[in-house]
Amino acid sequence: MPPVAPMLAKPVAAIPPGMHYEAKWDGFRALVYRDGDAIEIASRTTKPLTRYFPELADGLRAALPARCVLDGEIVVARDGRLDFDALLERVHPAASRVRRLAEETPAAFVAFDLLALGDEALLDTPLTARRAALTDALRGAGPPLHLAPATRDLATARDWYDRYEGAGLDGIVAKAPDLTYHPGERVMLKIKHERTADCVVAGLRHHKSGPVVGSLLLGLYDGAGTLQHVGVCASFTARRRRELMDELAPLVLADPAGHPWSGGEADAEGRTPGGPSRWTAGKDLSWVPLRPERVCEVAYDHMQGDRFRHTARFRHWRPDRTPDSCTYAQLERPVRFDLSDVLTPPPR
């Protein structure tokens, strides 16, 4: 019975041998509970998601065994690839908008684990047996329910790692074949893509501990010569936060009127470094504008539209680069790959 915390993954640098491999989906991690007509969809933090995905609840009710608990990912696909922005839009407080988006951008559920079936809990069952039971339980089901592709072949997993990114997936998850299910524990392994980019440092946010650097605001120039806000880099040590504050102090703008983001114009969708959203309600998003004169190299996994999908990692300063040379043209774009070749219905 809910709530159950999903099993989690810890990052590693390379795909290890001798494991069970799955693609890493870029969506909302979710556990699905079905008991007769009752369907509950719970988030990674065990919060209810059912009301935001009525079409998914109806589809799962029609496709799943009468009593079961599944672990998987909620995704939205557009134009042959995953669209995380469209998925974010689905979580909206207005019921009328929820209904409209359910028709315009319907969600799918990609199942990759089975926690219970009928009266039997499977948490202590090895992964290989759980996977076999999942495949059998979903046999003959159709969209919006999909069985996550899986393999024991290392060469296939490496091929997926290279090709599937073009469909919006962001890496590989590796699990020991005899792994039992450990709610809330990081016992799986994830291998994600990592790239680097040279970015303009155009602002900073203070850390919650005081007037030291918490994160750096990053920018790239677009084709029109406009500096776009593309994300932040963070995760500095306490000592480094103080050092960065001293290093950047000469660039602080007492009057931000001339800053590229002072007029509220950031990226193509109108987001600014301090722009409010329902995801950041109650958070202090104030930031300190800096003269956009310094360049740093950061590591990132992949892009969400024209922004970094996750917080980037600071690597080092690039005194050899000028700010105007930091453009989108430097970013590596994965070769497109049709999601339909990955997102297939369970076997019949």
C-alpha positions in Angstrom: 0.0 0.0 0.0 1.2 3.5 -0.7 3.3 5.4 0.1 6.4 3.4 -1.0 9.6 5.3 -1.9 11.1 4.2 -5.2 14.5 2.6 -5.4 17.2 5.1 -6.5 20.4 5.2 -8.5 23.9 6.6 -7.9 26.1 7.9 -10.7 29.1 6.1 -12.1 31.4 7.0 -14.8 31.1 4.0 -17.2 28.7 1.2 -18.0 29.8 -1.8 -15.8 29.8 -5.3 -17.2 27.6 -8.2 -16.1 24.5 -6.2 -15.3 20.9 -5.8 -16.3 20.6 -2.6 -18.4 17.8 -0.3 -19.2 17.6 3.1 -20.9 17.3 6.1 -18.5 14.1 7.9 -19.2 13.7 11.7 -18.9 10.3 12.0 -17.3 8.6 11.9 -13.9 9.6 8.8 -11.8 6.3 7.3 -10.5 4.9 4.3 -8.7 1.5 3.1 -9.9 -0.9 1.3 -7.5 -4.0 -0.5 -8.8 -6.6 -2.3 -6.7 -9.7 -3.0 -8.8 -11.0 0.3 -10.1 -8.8 2.3 -7.8 -5.7 3.8 -9.4 -3.1 5.9 -7.6 0.0 7.4 -9.3 2.6 8.7 -6.8 5.7 10.7 -7.5 9.3 10.0 -6.5 8.6 11.9 -3.2 5.3 9.9 -2.8 3.1 12.9 -3.6 0.0 12.1 -5.6 0.1 12.8 -9.4 -3.2 11.1 -10.4 -5.2 14.2 -10.9 -2.7 15.7 -13.4 -2.8 12.6 -15.7 -6.5 11.5 -16.0 -5.9 9.9 -19.4 -3.0 7.9 -18.0 -5.1 6.7 -15.0 -7.9 5.6 -17.4 -5.4 3.8 -19.7 -3.6 2.0 -16.9 -6.9 0.9 -15.4 -7.8 -0.7 -18.7 -4.4 -2.3 -19.2 -3.0 -3.4 -15.9 -3.7 -6.6 -13.9 -6.5 -6.1 -11.3 -4.1 -5.7 -8.3 -0.5 -4.6 -8.8 2.2 -2.1 -8.0 4.5 -0.9 -10.8 7.6 1.3 -10.9 8.3 3.4 -14.0 8.4 6.7 -15.6 5.7 9.1 -16.9 6.8 10.6 -20.2 5.4 12.9 -22.9 6.5 12.5 -26.5 6.4 15.0 -29.3 7.8 14.7 -32.8 9.5 11.5 -32.2 11.4 12.4 -28.9 10.7 13.0 -25.3 9.6 16.5 -24.4 10.2 17.3 -20.7 8.9 20.9 -21.1 5.5 19.5 -22.2 5.6 17.1 -19.3 6.2 20.0 -16.8 3.2 21.8 -18.2 0.9 18.9 -17.3 1.3 19.7 -13.6 -1.2 22.6 -13.3 -3.7 23.6 -10.6 -6.6 24.4 -13.0 -8.8 21.3 -13.7 -9.8 22.8 -17.0 -6.2 23.1 -18.2 -5.4 19.6 -17.0 -8.3 18.2 -19.1 -7.2 20.2 -22.2 -3.5 19.2 -21.9 -4.6 15.5 -21.4 -5.9 15.7 -24.9 -3.2 17.9 -26.5 -0.1 16.2 -24.9 -1.2 12.8 -23.6 1.3 11.0 -21.3 2.6 7.5 -21.4 3.9 5.2 -18.7 7.1 3.2 -19.2 7.1 0.3 -16.7 10.5 -1.1 -15.6 9.8 -2.9 -12.3 7.0 -4.8 -10.5 6.7 -4.4 -6.7 3.5 -6.4 -6.2 1.1 -8.7 -8.1 -2.2 -10.0 -6.7 -1.6 -10.8 -3.1 2.2 -11.2 -3.4 4.7 -8.5 -2.5 7.9 -8.8 -4.7 10.3 -6.5 -2.9 12.4 -9.5 -1.8 12.3 -11.2 -5.2 15.5 -10.9 -7.3 15.3 -8.5 -10.3 15.4 -11.3 -12.9 12.3 -12.9 -11.5 10.5 -9.5 -11.1 11.3 -8.6 -14.7 9.9 -11.9 -16.0 6.8 -11.4 -13.9 6.5 -7.8 -15.2 6.8 -8.9 -18.8 4.2 -11.6 -18.3 1.8 -9.3 -16.5 1.9 -6.7 -19.2 1.7 -9.1 -22.1 -0.9 -7.9 -24.6 -1.2 -4.4 -23.0 -1.1 -1.3 -25.3 -0.6 2.4 -25.1 -0.3 4.4 -22.9 1.5 1.5 -21.2 4.9 0.5 -22.4 7.5 -2.1 -21.2 10.9 -0.5 -20.8 13.5 -2.3 -23.1 16.1 -4.2 -21.2 19.2 -6.3 -22.0 22.0 -8.2 -20.4 24.3 -7.5 -23.3 27.0 -4.9 -22.6 27.5 -4.1 -26.3 23.7 -3.5 -26.7 23.7 -1.2 -23.6 26.6 0.8 -25.1 24.7 1.1 -28.4 21.6 2.4 -26.6 23.7 4.9 -24.6 25.0 6.4 -27.9 21.8 6.2 -30.0 18.9 6.7 -27.6 20.0 10.2 -26.6 18.7 11.4 -30.0 15.2 10.4 -28.8 15.5 12.5 -25.6 16.7 9.7 -23.2 19.7 10.6 -21.0 21.8 7.6 -20.3 21.7 4.0 -19.0 20.6 2.5 -15.7 22.4 -0.7 -14.6 21.1 -3.1 -12.0 22.5 -6.3 -10.5 20.5 -9.2 -11.9 19.9 -10.6 -8.3 19.0 -7.1 -6.9 16.0 -7.1 -4.6 13.9 -3.9 -4.3 15.2 -1.4 -1.7 12.8 1.5 -1.3 14.5 4.9 -1.0 18.1 3.4 -1.3 20.6 4.2 -4.0 21.5 0.7 -5.1 21.1 1.0 -8.9 23.7 2.7 -11.1 23.2 5.4 -13.6 25.5 6.4 -16.4 24.6 9.8 -17.9 26.1 11.8 -20.8 28.4 14.6 -19.9 29.7 17.4 -22.1 31.4 20.7 -21.5 30.6 24.2 -22.6 32.2 27.6 -22.2 29.7 30.0 -20.7 29.5 33.7 -19.7 29.2 34.3 -16.0 26.6 37.0 -15.8 25.3 36.9 -12.3 25.4 35.0 -9.0 23.1 34.0 -6.2 24.1 34.1 -2.5 24.3 30.8 -0.6 21.8 30.3 2.2 24.7 30.4 4.7 25.5 34.1 4.0 27.0 36.6 1.5 29.1 34.0 -0.3 28.5 32.5 -3.8 25.8 29.8 -3.9 25.5 29.5 -7.7 26.8 31.2 -10.8 24.3 32.3 -13.5 25.4 31.2 -17.0 24.8 32.7 -20.4 25.3 31.9 -24.1 24.9 34.2 -27.0 22.3 33.3 -29.6 22.5 33.9 -33.4 21.1 37.5 -32.9 23.9 38.4 -30.5 21.6 38.3 -27.4 22.9 36.8 -24.2 20.5 34.1 -23.1 20.2 32.7 -19.6 21.0 29.0 -19.9 21.2 27.8 -16.3 23.4 27.8 -13.3 26.4 25.9 -11.9 26.8 25.2 -8.2 28.1 22.6 -5.6 31.1 24.6 -4.4 32.9 23.9 -1.1 32.5 26.5 1.6 36.1 27.7 1.0 35.5 28.0 -2.7 32.3 30.0 -2.1 34.2 32.6 -0.2 37.0 32.7 -2.8 34.5 33.2 -5.7 32.9 36.1 -3.9 36.2 37.8 -3.7 37.1 37.0 -7.3 33.8 38.3 -8.6 33.4 41.4 -6.4 34.9 43.7 -9.0 32.3 42.7 -11.5 29.3 43.4 -9.3 27.0 46.0 -10.9 25.8 48.7 -8.5 23.3 49.8 -11.2 22.0 46.8 -13.1 20.2 49.0 -15.7 22.8 48.1 -18.4 22.8 44.4 -17.7 21.5 42.1 -20.6 18.9 40.6 -18.3 17.8 43.8 -16.4 14.7 44.3 -18.6 13.4 40.8 -17.9 14.4 39.5 -21.3 16.1 36.2 -21.0 15.7 33.1 -23.2 13.3 32.7 -26.1 10.5 31.7 -23.7 10.8 34.8 -21.5 12.5 33.1 -18.5 14.8 35.3 -16.4 17.2 34.2 -13.7 14.7 35.3 -11.1 11.5 34.5 -13.0 8.8 33.0 -10.7 7.1 29.8 -11.4 5.0 27.3 -9.6 8.1 25.1 -9.2 10.0 27.9 -7.3 7.2 29.2 -5.1 8.6 30.5 -1.8 12.2 30.3 -2.9 14.5 33.3 -2.8 15.4 33.8 -6.5 17.1 37.1 -6.0 20.4 37.4 -7.8 23.4 39.8 -8.1 24.1 41.1 -11.7 27.7 40.9 -12.8 29.4 42.5 -15.8 29.4 39.7 -18.3 33.1 39.6 -18.8 34.3 36.3 -17.4 34.1 32.9 -19.0 34.1 29.5 -17.3 34.0 26.0 -18.5 31.1 23.8 -17.1 30.1 20.2 -17.5 26.5 19.4 -18.3 24.5 16.3 -19.3 22.1 17.5 -21.9 19.9 20.4 -23.0 16.2 21.0 -22.4 15.3 23.2 -25.3 18.0 25.9 -25.2 18.8 25.6 -21.5 20.8 23.1 -19.4 18.4 20.4 -18.2 20.2 20.1 -14.8 22.6 22.2 -12.7 25.9 22.3 -14.5 29.3 21.6 -12.8 31.9 24.2 -12.6 35.2 23.0 -14.1 37.5 26.1 -14.3 37.9 29.6 -15.6 38.7 30.2 -19.2 40.8 33.4 -19.4 41.6 32.5 -23.0 38.0 32.9 -24.1 36.1 36.1 -24.8 32.5 36.3 -23.7 31.2 36.9 -27.3 32.8 33.6 -28.4 30.5 31.7 -26.0 27.6 30.8 -28.4 25.2 27.9 -28.9 27.2 26.8 -31.9 29.8 25.1 -29.6 27.2 22.7 -28.1 27.1 19.1 -29.3 23.7 18.1 -30.7 22.9 14.4 -30.5 21.8 12.6 -33.7 18.0 12.4 -33.7 16.6 9.0 -33.1 12.9 8.2 -33.5 11.3 7.5 -30.0 8.9 5.0 -31.6 11.9 2.6 -32.0 12.4 2.7 -28.2 8.9 3.2 -26.8 7.2 0.1 -27.9 4.1 -1.7 -26.4 4.6 -4.8 -24.2 4.9 -8.1 -26.1 1.8 -10.0 -27.0 
